[in-house]
Amino acid sequence: MSSSTLEQVTPADGGAAPAGRRPLTGPPRKGGGTGRRIFRSSIALILLATVWELAPRLGLVDRTFLPEFSVVIGALVDLAVNGQLWQHVSASVGRALQGFAIAVIVAIPLGVLIGWYRPVAQYLNPVLELFRNTAALALLPVFVLILGIGETSKVALVVYACTFPILLNTISGVRTVDPLLIKSARSLGLSPFRLFQKVVLPASLPTIFTGLRLSAAASILVLIAAEMVGAQSGLGYLIMASQLNFQIPNMYAGIVSIALVGLVFNAVLVLLERRFSSWRPAGDS
């Protein structure tokens, strides 16, 4: 083969690319795709902040009751600098995490039992349906009367609000495992424990994590309402005290803080889901 023929061979033909030349195609750059995704997901937030900033300035709303977004961010920074924000955030997050952790410890094993063993479901379903349709905030006076106005009643209310989303999604996840997977595992001679460990639990994880994310949001919302009723610290207390003292920027700063805490909770759960579901294809996570 002559040298002129060798120069015409390309990587697609199985040969190496000639020296000094770049291949016509290459792997897509991940950085650009990630940047575009972040930009697209931020457009709605940027528009919301812009509308919030312009509406009071243009006189569309009274800035006394809805100050500019920049003013709210300034109040948020001031609360962070003087330490009040961290005091209230740590109080709320501590209560929410305690209640959420107890709900996870109780609801996931109970959901597995109900989903895997039909007799257990027949006994417990009537009670679960009764309490599932009772709003957590409707029971707030009951928790206060029985457990007092201190920390115990607030944590117990969070446990109640978080339990049912986790429980119901765990039951659904266990019951909707592909029967073909279970039959295949049994045909390989797996014991019931190994069957549950290797097949049922991994297949149920996406649905269980959906319940965890719903419960994380519920824990914050219910706790804020409880702190508004009776508390001396927490974001709910901050919002209510700021409204009563007509410190409107501080009130909105507390509301923004709740949204940020919720985003952090959700992001942590998404990372955990990806960690425990690493066996799944990237497009399914």
N, C-alpha and C positions, 0 to 999 in steps of 0.2 A: 504494500500500500504506500502510495507516495505521500510526501509531506503535505501537499495541498489537500489531499483527501483527509488526512488526520486532523487538519485544522477545522474541517467542517463537522467533526463529531461533537455533539452537544451532550450535556448531562442526561437528557431524556433518552439518548440512545445508549446509555450505559457507560459512557466514558467520562473522564474528568473534564471539568471546564478549563479552557485554555488559560494560561497565566496572564494576569493583568485584566481579565474580563470578569464581570459580575454576572451571576446567573440571572436570567430574566424573571424568575419567580422565586419566592422565598416564603417562610412561615409568617403569618400575620403578627403584627406587633401587639402584644398584650397591653402595653401602657396606653396606647391610643384608645383601644376599646374600653378599658376601665375608665379613662377620663371622660369618654362620651357618655358612659352609663351614669357616672356621678353627675355630670352636667344635666342630663335629662331628668334624673330623679330630683335635682335641685331646682328645676325651673318653677314648679308650682310653689315651693317655699319662697323663692325670690319674688315671685309675683305677689304672694300674700303679704310679705314684708313691705313691698313697695306700695301696695294699696293701703296697708295699715299706716304707713308713713305719710302718704299724700292725703288721705281722707280728712284728718284733722286740719292739715295745713290749708286745704282748699275749702274748708268750712262745710264739708259734707256731714260731719258729725261734730258734736261739741267736744273740744279737746279736754274739757274738765272731766268728762266721764270716759273718754277714750283718748288718752294722750298719744303722741307720736311714738312710733316704734323705737326711735332713737332715745327718747326720754325713758321708755321702759327699760331698754338695755342699760342706760345709765344708772337707773335705780337698781337693776340687778347687779351691776358691778359694785355699786356702793354697799349693797347688802353683803356681797362676797368679801369686800375689803374689811368691813367692820366685824365680820365673823358671824353675823346673824343668820345669813343664808346657810352656812355650813351647819350651824346648830339645828336649824329646822329640817334641813335635808337629811342629816344623820338620824334625827329622831324618827322621821317618816320612813326612811329606808330600813332602819333597824326593825321597826314594827312590821313592815311589809315582808321583809325577808324571814322573820320568825314565823309569821303566819303562813307564808308560802311554803317554807320548808316543812312545817308540820303537815300541811295539806298534801304535799308530795309523798311524804312518808306513809300517810294513811291511805290516800286515794289510789295510788298506783297498785299496791298489792291487792287492795279490795277490788279494784276494777279487773285485775287479772283473774281473781277467783270468780267473780260474777261472769266474766266473759268466757272462761274456760270450763266452768262447772255449772251446768244447767240447774241442778237442784238449789245451789246457792242463789242463783238469780231468781228462782221462783219464790223463795222465802223473803228476799230483800227488796225486790222490785216495788211492791206497794209502798214501803216506807220511803224508798228513794224518790219515787214519783211525788209523794206528798211534800217532802222537803225541797225537792228540786224546783217546784213551782212556787215556793215561798221566797220572796225577795229578801236579800240579806239586810237591806236598810230597814225593812219593815220589822225586823227582829232586833234592831238596835236598842230600843227601850227595854226589851227583855234581857239582853246581855248586860245592859247597865244596871238594871234592878238586881240581877242575880250575881254578877261578878264585880259590881262597883264601877266607878267612873275612872278608874286607873288604867294601867297598861293592859291588864288581863282581858278586860272587855274588848279593847280595840284589837288585840291579837286574835282573840276568839272570833271576832266578826270577820277578820281577814281569812281565817281558817275556813269558816263556813262559806264565804264567797268563793274561795279558790278551789274547794274540794270538788264541787260538782262538774265544772268544766274538765278537770283532769280525770275524774272518775268516768264520766260519760264517754270521753274520747278514748280512754284506755279500754273500756268495754267494747266500743266500736272497733278499735284497732285489733283486738284479739279475735273478735268474731268474724272479721272480714279478711283474715289471712286466707290466701289461695288454698282451697282444699287439695289441689294437685300437689302443692309443696308438702303438705302434711302427709299425704299418702306416699309420696316418694321417700320422705324421711323415714316413715314407718317401714317401708319395704326394705330399707337399708339396715334395719335392725336397731335404730336409735331407741334408747329408753325414753320414757315420758319426760324425765328431767332434761335430758340432752335435746329432745325434740323441742321443748319449750325454749331452752337456752339458745339453740342454733337456728331455729326456724321461726317460731311464733314471736318471740320477743324482738328480733331484728326486723321482721316484717311489720310489727306494730309500732315501731319507734316513730315514724313520721306522723301518725295520727296522735300518738301520745304527746309529741312535742307541740302539735297544734293546740292541744288542751293546755299545755304548760304556758304557751304564749298568751292564750286567752285568760288564763288565771293570773298571770303577771299583771296584765292590764286591769283586771278586776280588783286585784289586791290594792293597787294604787287608788283607784276611784273610790272604793268603799272606805278605805282608810282616811282619805281626805274628808269625806263626809262625816266620819266619826270624829275626826279632830276638830271639825267646825262646831260640833255640839258640845264637847267637853274635853279640853286639852290645854296645856300650858306651853306646848311646843309642837313643832311639826308644820308642814306646809299648809295644811288646812287651817291651823290656828293663825299662821301668818296672813293668809288671805282674809280670814274673817276679822282679825284685829286691824288690818290695814283698811278694810272697808269701813269699820266702825269709827276709826280715827280719820277717815277721809284722806288717807294716803293712797290715792288711786294708782300712781306708778308702782308702788310697792305691791299692791294687790295684783296687778298684771305681771309683775316680776315673779310673784309666787306661782301664778298660772303657767308662765313660760317654764319655770323650774319643774313643775309637774310633768309637762310635755317632754322635757329633756330627760328626766328620770325614767319615764316610760320608754323613750327611745333606747336608752342604755340597757334597760332590762331586756327589751326585745332583741337588741343586737347580741347580747351575751347568750341568750337562748338559741338564736340562729347559729352562732358559732359552735355551741355545744351540739346542736343537731347535726351540723356538718361533721363534727368530730366523731360522733357515735354512728353516723350513717355514711362513713367514708367508703363503704363497700358499694354504695349506690352510684349510678352514672352521674357525671357532673351536671347534666341537663335536668336531672330529677330533683336536685337538692334545692 
